[in-house]
Amino acid sequence: MDEGRCGNLDTKKLEAMMTAVEQGSFTRAADMLGYTQSGLTHMMNSLEKDVGFPLLVRGHYGVKLTPAGVRVEPLIHRLLAADEELKREIMLINTAKEETVRVASYASIAMHWLPEMIQQFRTRYPGVHGDIQMGSVEEVYRWVREDKADMCFASRQEGMTLEWIHLKDDPMLVILPKNDRAAGQTSFSVRHFDGREFLMPSMGFSLDIGRVFDSFGVHPLIRHTQVSDSVVISMVEHGLGISILSELVLKGRKNDVLALPMNPPAVRELGVAVRSKKELRPAARRFLAEAVDMIETM
């Protein structure tokens, strides 16, 4: 059998053939499968044409396999079993996972965007649940690549291999103590970063901030932290350094610090990363569409 014929094998024809052999009769097999006898005969003739040699011997005694048919019978059983296993797995994916949209994000987005998104989505689709995972920028991107999440809400990173959907530019603000010498100013000149102690937030924000420093060519005295945004703000309050957080991170917080826009301004680009919009399951695709519409109206 050449490669062209191998590619033409139809599992329905193979299933019908094995049923005919098990029943020993085209008539009984046709009744079981819901075919006419002539229709089943035509199907078997077509199958033998596909493989390139006779598989069945027909006679007054019934139907049985030819020597070549006997030779390939174990392989046919294995193929049909694998086909059935594949169908079961596809069914499980489309039923068990269809009811859950798996979303990864930063804490700030999970706090300010996702609850309202999921609430509105479940109002329209009450049978679909949202599974939220929070992590750093490296983690949320990796979870999408490894199919542990359908999508991640994050800031755009250079060199990413995922499909990107832009949602919103998030202004980056300089966080300073209330008694800082910049008090009374409406913005913070980027040149004033040089030589100042800078508290670098954790959870991947360093990538966005580092990109800002590189683009403006400034060199603060960076002190890396492994603490939450709230702790970074508290450290700034106590005069331990200055920092940068985004407008979304600071939304709703009441802290005794200054928050000034940079001059020139800087933003982090927020959006959604997916492996492929075309490959998203229907529920995830609907959630993404609703999320885009909702952010546009916020």
GUTITOR-709095 format. One line per field, with one value per residue (C-alpha): chain; x, y, z. Coordinates in steps of 0.02 Angstrom, whole numbers. Example, Ala and Ser with C-alpha at 12.3 -4.5 7.8 and 13.67 -1.06 7.14 Angstrom:
chain (A | A)
px (615 | 684)
py (-225 | -53)
pz (390 | 357)
END
This chain:
chain (A | A | A | A | A | A | A | A | A | A | A | A | A | A | A | A | A | A | A | A | A | A | A | A | A | A | A | A | A | A | A | A | A | A | A | A | A | A | A | A | A | A | A | A | A | A | A | A | A | A | A | A | A | A | A | A | A | A | A | A | A | A | A | A | A | A | A | A | A | A | A | A | A | A | A | A | A | A | A | A | A | A | A | A | A | A | A | A | A | A | A | A | A | A | A | A | A | A | A | A | A | A | A | A | A | A | A | A | A | A | A | A | A | A | A | A | A | A | A | A | A | A | A | A | A | A | A | A | A | A | A | A | A | A | A | A | A | A | A | A | A | A | A | A | A | A | A | A | A | A | A | A | A | A | A | A | A | A | A | A | A | A | A | A | A | A | A | A | A | A | A | A | A | A | A | A | A | A | A | A | A | A | A | A | A | A | A | A | A | A | A | A | A | A | A | A | A | A | A | A | A | A | A | A | A | A | A | A | A | A | A | A | A | A | A | A | A | A | A | A | A | A | A | A | A | A | A | A | A | A | A | A | A | A | A | A | A | A | A | A | A | A | A | A | A | A | A | A | A | A | A | A | A | A | A | A | A | A | A | A | A | A | A | A | A | A | A | A | A | A | A | A | A | A | A | A | A | A | A | A | A | A | A | A | A | A | A | A | A | A | A | A | A | A | A | A | A | A)
px (0 | 79 | 75 | -73 | -178 | -126 | -190 | -362 | -407 | -578 | -608 | -795 | -758 | -639 | -770 | -899 | -779 | -741 | -928 | -959 | -821 | -886 | -1064 | -1007 | -1137 | -1159 | -1346 | -1331 | -1192 | -1293 | -1443 | -1335 | -1252 | -1406 | -1345 | -1425 | -1336 | -1291 | -1226 | -1115 | -1052 | -1008 | -917 | -812 | -769 | -713 | -607 | -519 | -485 | -410 | -291 | -250 | -290 | -438 | -480 | -638 | -693 | -881 | -973 | -1127 | -1048 | -1038 | -896 | -720 | -549 | -426 | -249 | -199 | -349 | -296 | -123 | -184 | -328 | -229 | -170 | -348 | -406 | -267 | -309 | -493 | -453 | -338 | -472 | -600 | -479 | -447 | -635 | -657 | -515 | -584 | -754 | -678 | -585 | -740 | -852 | -745 | -639 | -773 | -860 | -704 | -605 | -428 | -358 | -186 | -143 | -49 | -125 | -170 | -269 | -347 | -406 | -468 | -521 | -557 | -697 | -807 | -762 | -807 | -965 | -1030 | -978 | -1067 | -1223 | -1230 | -1158 | -1206 | -1137 | -958 | -839 | -680 | -521 | -398 | -213 | -99 | 87 | 236 | 254 | 367 | 244 | 86 | 167 | 235 | 65 | -11 | 130 | 111 | -81 | -106 | -204 | -309 | -245 | -149 | -182 | -11 | 106 | 181 | 357 | 488 | 521 | 364 | 304 | 119 | -19 | -51 | -211 | -185 | -308 | -245 | -91 | -60 | 36 | 188 | 202 | 350 | 316 | 404 | 393 | 278 | 427 | 529 | 610 | 496 | 343 | 244 | 297 | 173 | 292 | 457 | 597 | 678 | 852 | 818 | 826 | 1016 | 1102 | 942 | 901 | 767 | 659 | 629 | 459 | 453 | 329 | 403 | 374 | 563 | 552 | 437 | 538 | 705 | 643 | 601 | 773 | 860 | 758 | 798 | 977 | 961 | 1051 | 971 | 1044 | 930 | 881 | 789 | 643 | 545 | 393 | 217 | 172 | 95 | 259 | 355 | 238 | 262 | 452 | 439 | 331 | 471 | 603 | 694 | 696 | 585 | 497 | 386 | 214 | 76 | -86 | -184 | -80 | -110 | -296 | -401 | -250 | -239 | -56 | 46 | 157 | 173 | 129 | 194 | 192 | 361 | 427 | 437 | 287 | 304 | 173 | 164 | 58 | -74 | -163 | -200 | -81 | -146 | -65 | -184 | -355 | -406 | -363 | -460 | -608 | -776 | -800 | -625 | -649 | -812 | -731 | -589 | -710 | -811 | -652 | -595 | -765 | -772 | -599 | -643 | -789 | -699)
py (0 | 166 | 327 | 394 | 245 | 253 | 430 | 377 | 255 | 291 | 227 | 212 | 89 | -8 | -15 | -78 | -211 | -276 | -281 | -383 | -505 | -520 | -551 | -662 | -578 | -418 | -428 | -433 | -303 | -186 | -201 | -163 | -13 | 59 | 32 | -57 | -217 | -140 | 15 | -89 | -190 | -30 | 33 | -127 | -119 | 60 | 10 | -128 | -3 | 115 | -15 | -94 | -277 | -388 | -392 | -500 | -663 | -668 | -830 | -931 | -970 | -786 | -662 | -690 | -609 | -648 | -695 | -514 | -460 | -577 | -499 | -320 | -361 | -328 | -161 | -113 | -151 | -42 | 99 | 94 | 90 | 241 | 331 | 299 | 358 | 518 | 550 | 525 | 645 | 777 | 758 | 781 | 937 | 1012 | 975 | 985 | 1133 | 1222 | 1275 | 1361 | 1506 | 1501 | 1676 | 1725 | 1903 | 2021 | 2061 | 2239 | 2180 | 2038 | 2167 | 2307 | 2225 | 2040 | 2037 | 2153 | 2063 | 1894 | 1960 | 2033 | 1877 | 1759 | 1866 | 1826 | 1649 | 1584 | 1410 | 1470 | 1497 | 1600 | 1524 | 1664 | 1631 | 1771 | 1779 | 1878 | 1928 | 1779 | 1659 | 1718 | 1710 | 1536 | 1472 | 1523 | 1443 | 1281 | 1282 | 1303 | 1462 | 1511 | 1690 | 1812 | 1994 | 2073 | 2208 | 2185 | 2114 | 2118 | 1954 | 1864 | 1725 | 1739 | 1831 | 2002 | 2104 | 2283 | 2345 | 2503 | 2608 | 2617 | 2775 | 2745 | 2860 | 2904 | 2869 | 2987 | 3033 | 3180 | 3285 | 3249 | 3398 | 3365 | 3411 | 3549 | 3496 | 3429 | 3299 | 3213 | 3240 | 3074 | 3150 | 3161 | 2970 | 2976 | 2937 | 2916 | 2762 | 2668 | 2528 | 2405 | 2319 | 2130 | 2019 | 2065 | 2254 | 2270 | 2227 | 2374 | 2493 | 2435 | 2471 | 2650 | 2677 | 2608 | 2716 | 2876 | 2826 | 2856 | 2761 | 2763 | 2664 | 2513 | 2414 | 2256 | 2202 | 2041 | 2122 | 2172 | 2340 | 2393 | 2363 | 2459 | 2607 | 2595 | 2593 | 2750 | 2832 | 2800 | 2881 | 2722 | 2769 | 2814 | 2695 | 2680 | 2602 | 2614 | 2710 | 2547 | 2480 | 2640 | 2650 | 2661 | 2666 | 2800 | 2816 | 2959 | 2975 | 3083 | 3005 | 3108 | 3074 | 3061 | 3195 | 3136 | 3023 | 2834 | 2697 | 2509 | 2433 | 2319 | 2186 | 2002 | 1868 | 1704 | 1562 | 1595 | 1677 | 1549 | 1405 | 1472 | 1369 | 1455 | 1508 | 1583 | 1670 | 1747 | 1803 | 1886 | 1980 | 2040 | 2094 | 2199 | 2283 | 2317 | 2398 | 2511 | 2582 | 2600)
pz (0 | -53 | 48 | -51 | -7 | 176 | 183 | 118 | 258 | 334 | 510 | 476 | 335 | 448 | 587 | 462 | 399 | 574 | 612 | 454 | 502 | 681 | 620 | 476 | 365 | 268 | 299 | 489 | 490 | 379 | 496 | 648 | 568 | 485 | 306 | 161 | 110 | -58 | 31 | 145 | -3 | -94 | 62 | 73 | -111 | -84 | 67 | -31 | -169 | -39 | 32 | -136 | -99 | -50 | 134 | 134 | 58 | 22 | -8 | 34 | 203 | 245 | 262 | 326 | 313 | 173 | 227 | 199 | 303 | 444 | 438 | 460 | 580 | 742 | 672 | 626 | 803 | 872 | 752 | 797 | 983 | 963 | 862 | 999 | 1133 | 1035 | 1018 | 1206 | 1246 | 1128 | 1210 | 1383 | 1328 | 1249 | 1398 | 1556 | 1503 | 1403 | 1562 | 1632 | 1561 | 1631 | 1652 | 1716 | 1768 | 1881 | 2050 | 1997 | 1845 | 1944 | 2071 | 1959 | 1796 | 1810 | 1941 | 1839 | 1677 | 1749 | 1831 | 1667 | 1571 | 1691 | 1680 | 1494 | 1508 | 1682 | 1649 | 1622 | 1768 | 1778 | 1849 | 1895 | 1923 | 1982 | 1951 | 1887 | 1706 | 1672 | 1755 | 1668 | 1496 | 1533 | 1591 | 1425 | 1324 | 1425 | 1406 | 1593 | 1553 | 1403 | 1408 | 1517 | 1554 | 1565 | 1502 | 1330 | 1332 | 1195 | 1105 | 1163 | 1048 | 1090 | 997 | 1074 | 1090 | 1152 | 1283 | 1369 | 1405 | 1592 | 1643 | 1753 | 1904 | 2015 | 2200 | 2322 | 2507 | 2545 | 2603 | 2445 | 2361 | 2211 | 2317 | 2233 | 2058 | 1931 | 1858 | 1893 | 1768 | 1722 | 1741 | 1929 | 1941 | 1921 | 2085 | 2188 | 2288 | 2193 | 2263 | 2121 | 2137 | 2117 | 2021 | 1851 | 1859 | 1845 | 1660 | 1623 | 1733 | 1666 | 1490 | 1544 | 1622 | 1468 | 1349 | 1445 | 1488 | 1675 | 1814 | 1988 | 2133 | 2117 | 2272 | 2220 | 2329 | 2351 | 2430 | 2377 | 2300 | 2466 | 2557 | 2423 | 2450 | 2639 | 2617 | 2510 | 2646 | 2770 | 2660 | 2610 | 2426 | 2280 | 2159 | 2006 | 2003 | 1875 | 1884 | 1889 | 2035 | 2133 | 2094 | 2253 | 2371 | 2506 | 2549 | 2619 | 2465 | 2311 | 2143 | 1997 | 1811 | 1728 | 1613 | 1474 | 1507 | 1510 | 1503 | 1509 | 1372 | 1447 | 1347 | 1326 | 1264 | 1190 | 1095 | 949 | 943 | 812 | 929 | 1080 | 1136 | 1108 | 1290 | 1300 | 1133 | 1193 | 1357 | 1262 | 1149 | 1300 | 1391 | 1243 | 1229 | 1416 | 1426 | 1280 | 1380 | 1547)
END
